[in-house]
Amino acid sequence: MPRGEQTIKTKICPVCGHEFIVAPYHAYKRNIHKKTTLICSYHCLLEYDRQREKAALQTEGEKT
């Protein structure tokens, strides 16, 4: 790669599956192993939290 030329890094959102360009203002989520993972938008962050709460309620209901 010539000097001064940068490549644009993209990632896949684990919530919606869209490809996005990584920027410093992107939201983060925590996974099970306490590592941070990039998410493409605030909407996906809210959706991830909603899915996690729903799964927690289902597992709590199965225990009782």
Secondary structure in CASP SS format (residue, H / E / C, confidence):
PFRMAT SS
TARGET T0000
AUTHOR 0000-0000-0000
METHOD secondary structure of the structure
MODEL  1
M C 1.00
P C 1.00
R C 1.00
G C 1.00
E C 1.00
Q C 1.00
T C 1.00
I C 1.00
K C 1.00
T E 1.00
K E 1.00
I E 1.00
C C 1.00
P C 1.00
V C 1.00
C C 1.00
G C 1.00
H C 1.00
E E 1.00
F E 1.00
I E 1.00
V C 1.00
A C 1.00
P C 1.00
Y C 1.00
H C 1.00
A C 1.00
Y E 1.00
K E 1.00
R E 1.00
N C 1.00
I C 1.00
H C 1.00
K C 1.00
K C 1.00
T E 1.00
T E 1.00
L E 1.00
I C 1.00
C C 1.00
S C 1.00
Y H 1.00
H H 1.00
C H 1.00
L H 1.00
L H 1.00
E H 1.00
Y H 1.00
D H 1.00
R H 1.00
Q H 1.00
R H 1.00
E H 1.00
K H 1.00
A H 1.00
A H 1.00
L H 1.00
Q H 1.00
T H 1.00
E H 1.00
G H 1.00
E H 1.00
K H 1.00
T C 1.00
END
